[in-house]
C-alpha cells in the first residue's frame, strides 16, 4: 500500500499524557516540531496510530488531529519560503 504524507498535531493539557503521546510518536520514528509531526503512512498505519494515540488522551480536555497532505494542493506555511503570496503565508510547491 502506498504511503502518503500526513500531519499529526495535538493539544494536550497534562504533562503525563503529553509525555506518553510523544513516546508513542517517537516509537513510530516520526519527526516533529513541538506538537506537530509530519510523516508518510499508509491508510492502515494512520488508523493504527490514531487508535494508539486516542487510547492515551483525556477526551474531555485533549485534542488530536491527523490530516492527509494532498499532493495536488499547495502547502501554506508561515516563515521563510520560496513563493510569497502575502505578508503572513508562503506557498511551497
N, CA, C and O atoms as a GROMACS GRO file, in nm:
protein
  372
    1UNK      N    1   0.083  -0.118   0.000
    1UNK     CA    2   0.000   0.000   0.000
    1UNK      C    3   0.088   0.125   0.000
    1UNK      O    4   0.191   0.128   0.067
    2UNK      N    5   0.048   0.224  -0.074
    2UNK     CA    6   0.125   0.346  -0.090
    2UNK      C    7   0.120   0.433   0.035
    2UNK      O    8   0.014   0.450   0.097
    3UNK      N    9   0.236   0.488   0.071
    3UNK     CA   10   0.242   0.581   0.184
    3UNK      C   11   0.217   0.722   0.132
    3UNK      O   12   0.262   0.760   0.024
    4UNK      N   13   0.143   0.799   0.212
    4UNK     CA   14   0.111   0.937   0.177
    4UNK      C   15   0.154   1.028   0.291
    4UNK      O   16   0.162   0.984   0.406
    5UNK      N   17   0.181   1.155   0.260
    5UNK     CA   18   0.219   1.248   0.366
    5UNK      C   19   0.099   1.282   0.454
    5UNK      O   20  -0.012   1.304   0.405
    6UNK      N   21   0.123   1.287   0.585
    6UNK     CA   22   0.018   1.316   0.683
    6UNK      C   23   0.080   1.399   0.795
    6UNK      O   24   0.199   1.385   0.824
    7UNK      N   25   0.000   1.484   0.857
    7UNK     CA   26   0.048   1.555   0.974
    7UNK      C   27  -0.033   1.510   1.095
    7UNK      O   28  -0.152   1.478   1.085
    8UNK      N   29   0.033   1.507   1.209
    8UNK     CA   30  -0.029   1.473   1.336
    8UNK      C   31  -0.004   1.591   1.429
    8UNK      O   32   0.111   1.631   1.450
    9UNK      N   33  -0.111   1.646   1.484
    9UNK     CA   34  -0.098   1.759   1.576
    9UNK      C   35  -0.181   1.731   1.700
    9UNK      O   36  -0.283   1.663   1.693
   10UNK      N   37  -0.136   1.783   1.813
   10UNK     CA   38  -0.213   1.764   1.936
   10UNK      C   39  -0.204   1.886   2.026
   10UNK      O   40  -0.112   1.967   2.015
   11UNK      N   41  -0.302   1.896   2.114
   11UNK     CA   42  -0.305   1.996   2.220
   11UNK      C   43  -0.345   1.920   2.346
   11UNK      O   44  -0.462   1.891   2.367
   12UNK      N   45  -0.247   1.889   2.428
   12UNK     CA   46  -0.268   1.805   2.546
   12UNK      C   47  -0.230   1.885   2.670
   12UNK      O   48  -0.120   1.939   2.679
   13UNK      N   49  -0.323   1.893   2.765
   13UNK     CA   50  -0.301   1.979   2.881
   13UNK      C   51  -0.213   1.917   2.989
   13UNK      O   52  -0.135   1.989   3.052
   14UNK      N   53  -0.222   1.788   3.012
   14UNK     CA   54  -0.146   1.726   3.121
   14UNK      C   55  -0.012   1.672   3.072
   14UNK      O   56  -0.004   1.603   2.971
   15UNK      N   57   0.093   1.705   3.147
   15UNK     CA   58   0.229   1.664   3.110
   15UNK      C   59   0.243   1.513   3.097
   15UNK      O   60   0.308   1.465   3.004
   16UNK      N   61   0.182   1.438   3.188
   16UNK     CA   62   0.194   1.292   3.188
   16UNK      C   63   0.139   1.233   3.057
   16UNK      O   64   0.202   1.146   2.997
   17UNK      N   65   0.024   1.280   3.016
   17UNK     CA   66  -0.037   1.230   2.891
   17UNK      C   67   0.045   1.276   2.771
   17UNK      O   68   0.069   1.198   2.678
   18UNK      N   69   0.089   1.402   2.772
   18UNK     CA   70   0.170   1.455   2.662
   18UNK      C   71   0.298   1.374   2.646
   18UNK      O   72   0.339   1.344   2.533
   19UNK      N   73   0.362   1.337   2.757
   19UNK     CA   74   0.484   1.256   2.753
   19UNK      C   75   0.457   1.120   2.692
   19UNK      O   76   0.536   1.070   2.612
   20UNK      N   77   0.344   1.057   2.729
   20UNK     CA   78   0.308   0.927   2.673
   20UNK      C   79   0.286   0.936   2.522
   20UNK      O   80   0.331   0.849   2.446
   21UNK      N   81   0.216   1.041   2.479
   21UNK     CA   82   0.189   1.058   2.336
   21UNK      C   83   0.319   1.081   2.259
   21UNK      O   84   0.339   1.022   2.153
   22UNK      N   85   0.407   1.164   2.312
   22UNK     CA   86   0.538   1.186   2.246
   22UNK      C   87   0.616   1.056   2.235
   22UNK      O   88   0.680   1.030   2.134
   23UNK      N   89   0.610   0.974   2.340
   23UNK     CA   90   0.681   0.846   2.338
   23UNK      C   91   0.627   0.756   2.226
   23UNK      O   92   0.705   0.693   2.154
   24UNK      N   93   0.496   0.750   2.212
   24UNK     CA   94   0.436   0.669   2.105
   24UNK      C   95   0.482   0.720   1.969
   24UNK      O   96   0.520   0.641   1.882
   25UNK      N   97   0.479   0.851   1.950
   25UNK     CA   98   0.519   0.907   1.821
   25UNK      C   99   0.668   0.883   1.793
   25UNK      O  100   0.706   0.860   1.679
   26UNK      N  101   0.750   0.887   1.897
   26UNK     CA  102   0.893   0.857   1.879
   26UNK      C  103   0.914   0.710   1.844
   26UNK      O  104   1.002   0.677   1.765
   27UNK      N  105   0.831   0.621   1.903
   27UNK     CA  106   0.840   0.479   1.869
   27UNK      C  107   0.809   0.456   1.721
   27UNK      O  108   0.861   0.364   1.660
   28UNK      N  109   0.724   0.541   1.666
   28UNK     CA  110   0.692   0.534   1.523
   28UNK      C  111   0.800   0.603   1.441
   28UNK      O  112   0.794   0.604   1.318
   29UNK      N  113   0.901   0.660   1.510
   29UNK     CA  114   1.013   0.732   1.447
   29UNK      C  115   0.966   0.849   1.361
   29UNK      O  116   1.010   0.867   1.247
   30UNK      N  117   0.876   0.928   1.417
   30UNK     CA  118   0.823   1.043   1.346
   30UNK      C  119   0.899   1.168   1.387
   30UNK      O  120   0.929   1.187   1.505
   31UNK      N  121   0.929   1.252   1.289
   31UNK     CA  122   0.996   1.379   1.317
   31UNK      C  123   0.893   1.482   1.358
   31UNK      O  124   0.777   1.477   1.316
   32UNK      N  125   0.936   1.578   1.442
   32UNK     CA  126   0.839   1.675   1.488
   32UNK      C  127   0.894   1.815   1.507
   32UNK      O  128   1.015   1.838   1.506
   33UNK      N  129   0.802   1.906   1.524
   33UNK     CA  130   0.828   2.045   1.560
   33UNK      C  131   0.727   2.075   1.670
   33UNK      O  132   0.610   2.101   1.641
   34UNK      N  133   0.771   2.073   1.795
   34UNK     CA  134   0.683   2.093   1.911
   34UNK      C  135   0.572   1.987   1.909
   34UNK      O  136   0.601   1.868   1.922
   35UNK      N  137   0.446   2.027   1.892
   35UNK     CA  138   0.336   1.930   1.895
   35UNK      C  139   0.282   1.900   1.755
   35UNK      O  140   0.164   1.865   1.740
   36UNK      N  141   0.366   1.914   1.653
   36UNK     CA  142   0.327   1.884   1.516
   36UNK      C  143   0.427   1.784   1.456
   36UNK      O  144   0.548   1.806   1.460
   37UNK      N  145   0.375   1.676   1.402
   37UNK     CA  146   0.458   1.570   1.344
   37UNK      C  147   0.419   1.553   1.197
   37UNK      O  148   0.301   1.558   1.163
   38UNK      N  149   0.518   1.533   1.112
   38UNK     CA  150   0.492   1.507   0.970
   38UNK      C  151   0.555   1.373   0.935
   38UNK      O  152   0.668   1.345   0.973
   39UNK      N  153   0.481   1.291   0.862
   39UNK     CA  154   0.532   1.158   0.828
   39UNK      C  155   0.462   1.106   0.703
   39UNK      O  156   0.374   1.171   0.648
   40UNK      N  157   0.504   0.989   0.661
   40UNK     CA  158   0.441   0.920   0.548
   40UNK      C  159   0.390   0.786   0.600
   40UNK      O  160   0.468   0.704   0.648
   41UNK      N  161   0.258   0.766   0.590
   41UNK     CA  162   0.195   0.645   0.641
   41UNK      C  163   0.097   0.590   0.538
   41UNK      O  164   0.044   0.663   0.454
   42UNK      N  165   0.073   0.460   0.547
   42UNK     CA  166  -0.036   0.401   0.470
   42UNK      C  167  -0.166   0.431   0.546
   42UNK      O  168  -0.163   0.475   0.661
   43UNK      N  169  -0.280   0.407   0.480
   43UNK     CA  170  -0.408   0.426   0.548
   43UNK      C  171  -0.416   0.341   0.674
   43UNK      O  172  -0.461   0.388   0.780
   44UNK      N  173  -0.374   0.218   0.663
   44UNK     CA  174  -0.380   0.126   0.778
   44UNK      C  175  -0.290   0.174   0.892
   44UNK      O  176  -0.330   0.171   1.008
   45UNK      N  177  -0.169   0.218   0.860
   45UNK     CA  178  -0.078   0.270   0.962
   45UNK      C  179  -0.138   0.393   1.031
   45UNK      O  180  -0.126   0.408   1.152
   46UNK      N  181  -0.201   0.480   0.953
   46UNK     CA  182  -0.263   0.601   1.010
   46UNK      C  183  -0.375   0.563   1.106
   46UNK      O  184  -0.387   0.622   1.214
   47UNK      N  185  -0.456   0.466   1.069
   47UNK     CA  186  -0.564   0.420   1.158
   47UNK      C  187  -0.506   0.361   1.287
   47UNK      O  188  -0.556   0.388   1.396
   48UNK      N  189  -0.402   0.280   1.273
   48UNK     CA  190  -0.338   0.218   1.389
   48UNK      C  191  -0.280   0.324   1.483
   48UNK      O  192  -0.299   0.317   1.605
   49UNK      N  193  -0.211   0.422   1.427
   49UNK     CA  194  -0.153   0.528   1.507
   49UNK      C  195  -0.263   0.610   1.575
   49UNK      O  196  -0.250   0.645   1.692
   50UNK      N  197  -0.370   0.642   1.502
   50UNK     CA  198  -0.480   0.719   1.559
   50UNK      C  199  -0.541   0.647   1.679
   50UNK      O  200  -0.564   0.709   1.783
   51UNK      N  201  -0.566   0.518   1.665
   51UNK     CA  202  -0.622   0.441   1.777
   51UNK      C  203  -0.526   0.436   1.895
   51UNK      O  204  -0.568   0.452   2.010
   52UNK      N  205  -0.399   0.415   1.867
   52UNK     CA  206  -0.299   0.407   1.973
   52UNK      C  207  -0.291   0.539   2.049
   52UNK      O  208  -0.284   0.539   2.172
   53UNK      N  209  -0.291   0.651   1.978
   53UNK     CA  210  -0.285   0.782   2.044
   53UNK      C  211  -0.414   0.812   2.119
   53UNK      O  212  -0.411   0.864   2.231
   54UNK      N  213  -0.528   0.780   2.058
   54UNK     CA  214  -0.658   0.809   2.120
   54UNK      C  215  -0.676   0.740   2.254
   54UNK      O  216  -0.738   0.795   2.345
   55UNK      N  217  -0.622   0.620   2.266
   55UNK     CA  218  -0.633   0.545   2.391
   55UNK      C  219  -0.565   0.617   2.507
   55UNK      O  220  -0.597   0.591   2.623
   56UNK      N  221  -0.472   0.706   2.478
   56UNK     CA  222  -0.394   0.773   2.582
   56UNK      C  223  -0.443   0.915   2.612
   56UNK      O  224  -0.387   0.980   2.700
   57UNK      N  225  -0.544   0.963   2.543
   57UNK     CA  226  -0.589   1.100   2.560
   57UNK      C  227  -0.700   1.112   2.664
   57UNK      O  228  -0.775   1.018   2.688
   58UNK      N  229  -0.708   1.229   2.724
   58UNK     CA  230  -0.822   1.265   2.808
   58UNK      C  231  -0.921   1.332   2.713
   58UNK      O  232  -0.898   1.445   2.670
   59UNK      N  233  -1.029   1.265   2.682
   59UNK     CA  234  -1.120   1.312   2.578
   59UNK      C  235  -1.198   1.437   2.619
   59UNK      O  236  -1.264   1.498   2.535
   60UNK      N  237  -1.191   1.475   2.746
   60UNK     CA  238  -1.257   1.598   2.791
   60UNK      C  239  -1.172   1.721   2.765
   60UNK      O  240  -1.225   1.830   2.744
   61UNK      N  241  -1.041   1.706   2.766
   61UNK     CA  242  -0.952   1.823   2.757
   61UNK      C  243  -0.855   1.820   2.640
   61UNK      O  244  -0.811   1.926   2.596
   62UNK      N  245  -0.822   1.704   2.588
   62UNK     CA  246  -0.717   1.692   2.487
   62UNK      C  247  -0.774   1.689   2.345
   62UNK      O  248  -0.889   1.651   2.324
   63UNK      N  249  -0.691   1.731   2.251
   63UNK     CA  250  -0.730   1.730   2.110
   63UNK      C  251  -0.623   1.661   2.027
   63UNK      O  252  -0.503   1.672   2.056
   64UNK      N  253  -0.666   1.590   1.925
   64UNK     CA  254  -0.575   1.521   1.833
   64UNK      C  255  -0.626   1.544   1.692
   64UNK      O  256  -0.745   1.530   1.665
   65UNK      N  257  -0.536   1.578   1.602
   65UNK     CA  258  -0.571   1.598   1.462
   65UNK      C  259  -0.472   1.521   1.376
   65UNK      O  260  -0.351   1.532   1.395
   66UNK      N  261  -0.524   1.443   1.283
   66UNK     CA  262  -0.441   1.379   1.181
   66UNK      C  263  -0.501   1.418   1.047
   66UNK      O  264  -0.619   1.394   1.022
   67UNK      N  265  -0.420   1.479   0.961
   67UNK     CA  266  -0.472   1.527   0.832
   67UNK      C  267  -0.376   1.488   0.720
   67UNK      O  268  -0.255   1.508   0.730
   68UNK      N  269  -0.433   1.433   0.614
   68UNK     CA  270  -0.354   1.399   0.497
   68UNK      C  271  -0.315   1.526   0.424
   68UNK      O  272  -0.394   1.619   0.412
   69UNK      N  273  -0.192   1.530   0.375
   69UNK     CA  274  -0.146   1.638   0.288
   69UNK      C  275  -0.160   1.589   0.145
   69UNK      O  276  -0.088   1.499   0.102
   70UNK      N  277  -0.251   1.646   0.072
   70UNK     CA  278  -0.278   1.602  -0.064
   70UNK      C  279  -0.177   1.665  -0.159
   70UNK      O  280  -0.156   1.786  -0.156
   71UNK      N  281  -0.113   1.584  -0.246
   71UNK     CA  282  -0.007   1.634  -0.333
   71UNK      C  283  -0.055   1.737  -0.436
   71UNK      O  284   0.026   1.816  -0.485
   72UNK      N  285  -0.182   1.737  -0.470
   72UNK     CA  286  -0.231   1.831  -0.570
   72UNK      C  287  -0.266   1.967  -0.510
   72UNK      O  288  -0.305   2.058  -0.582
   73UNK      N  289  -0.253   1.982  -0.379
   73UNK     CA  290  -0.284   2.109  -0.313
   73UNK      C  291  -0.155   2.178  -0.269
   73UNK      O  292  -0.057   2.112  -0.236
   74UNK      N  293  -0.158   2.311  -0.270
   74UNK     CA  294  -0.044   2.388  -0.222
   74UNK      C  295  -0.038   2.382  -0.070
   74UNK      O  296  -0.141   2.378  -0.003
   75UNK      N  297   0.083   2.380  -0.016
   75UNK     CA  298   0.102   2.388   0.128
   75UNK      C  299   0.120   2.533   0.167
   75UNK      O  300   0.194   2.607   0.102
   76UNK      N  301   0.054   2.575   0.272
   76UNK     CA  302   0.071   2.710   0.325
   76UNK      C  303   0.157   2.701   0.449
   76UNK      O  304   0.136   2.615   0.534
   77UNK      N  305   0.254   2.790   0.459
   77UNK     CA  306   0.350   2.784   0.568
   77UNK      C  307   0.386   2.925   0.608
   77UNK      O  308   0.410   3.009   0.521
   78UNK      N  309   0.393   2.952   0.734
   78UNK     CA  310   0.435   3.084   0.780
   78UNK      C  311   0.583   3.078   0.813
   78UNK      O  312   0.627   2.996   0.893
   79UNK      N  313   0.659   3.166   0.752
   79UNK     CA  314   0.804   3.165   0.772
   79UNK      C  315   0.874   3.186   0.639
   79UNK      O  316   0.815   3.240   0.546
   80UNK      N  317   0.997   3.144   0.630
   80UNK     CA  318   1.075   3.162   0.509
   80UNK      C  319   1.034   3.058   0.406
   80UNK      O  320   1.024   2.939   0.437
   81UNK      N  321   1.011   3.102   0.284
   81UNK     CA  322   0.969   3.010   0.180
   81UNK      C  323   1.012   3.058   0.043
   81UNK      O  324   1.080   3.160   0.030
   82UNK      N  325   0.971   2.985  -0.059
   82UNK     CA  326   1.012   3.018  -0.196
   82UNK      C  327   0.920   3.120  -0.262
   82UNK      O  328   0.968   3.219  -0.317
   83UNK      N  329   0.789   3.098  -0.258
   83UNK     CA  330   0.693   3.186  -0.325
   83UNK      C  331   0.607   3.256  -0.221
   83UNK      O  332   0.528   3.192  -0.151
   84UNK      N  333   0.621   3.385  -0.211
   84UNK     CA  334   0.543   3.460  -0.114
   84UNK      C  335   0.407   3.495  -0.175
   84UNK      O  336   0.401   3.549  -0.286
   85UNK      N  337   0.297   3.466  -0.102
   85UNK     CA  338   0.164   3.501  -0.154
   85UNK      C  339   0.101   3.616  -0.075
   85UNK      O  340   0.012   3.683  -0.128
   86UNK      N  341   0.144   3.640   0.046
   86UNK     CA  342   0.106   3.760   0.120
   86UNK      C  343   0.204   3.776   0.236
   86UNK      O  344   0.299   3.699   0.246
   87UNK      N  345   0.184   3.872   0.321
   87UNK     CA  346   0.282   3.902   0.425
   87UNK      C  347   0.293   3.793   0.531
   87UNK      O  348   0.394   3.784   0.600
   88UNK      N  349   0.190   3.708   0.544
   88UNK     CA  350   0.189   3.611   0.652
   88UNK      C  351   0.205   3.466   0.606
   88UNK      O  352   0.247   3.381   0.685
   89UNK      N  353   0.172   3.436   0.482
   89UNK     CA  354   0.173   3.297   0.436
   89UNK      C  355   0.268   3.277   0.319
   89UNK      O  356   0.296   3.370   0.244
   90UNK      N  357   0.316   3.155   0.307
   90UNK     CA  358   0.408   3.118   0.199
   90UNK      C  359   0.354   2.992   0.132
   90UNK      O  360   0.290   2.910   0.198
   91UNK      N  361   0.379   2.978   0.005
   91UNK     CA  362   0.335   2.860  -0.069
   91UNK      C  363   0.457   2.777  -0.106
   91UNK      O  364   0.557   2.830  -0.154
   92UNK      N  365   0.448   2.646  -0.082
   92UNK     CA  366   0.553   2.553  -0.124
   92UNK      C  367   0.495   2.461  -0.229
   92UNK      O  368   0.386   2.406  -0.210
   93UNK      N  369   0.565   2.444  -0.340
   93UNK     CA  370   0.516   2.357  -0.447
   93UNK      C  371   0.611   2.242  -0.466
   93UNK      O  372   0.589   2.157  -0.552
   0.00000   0.00000   0.00000
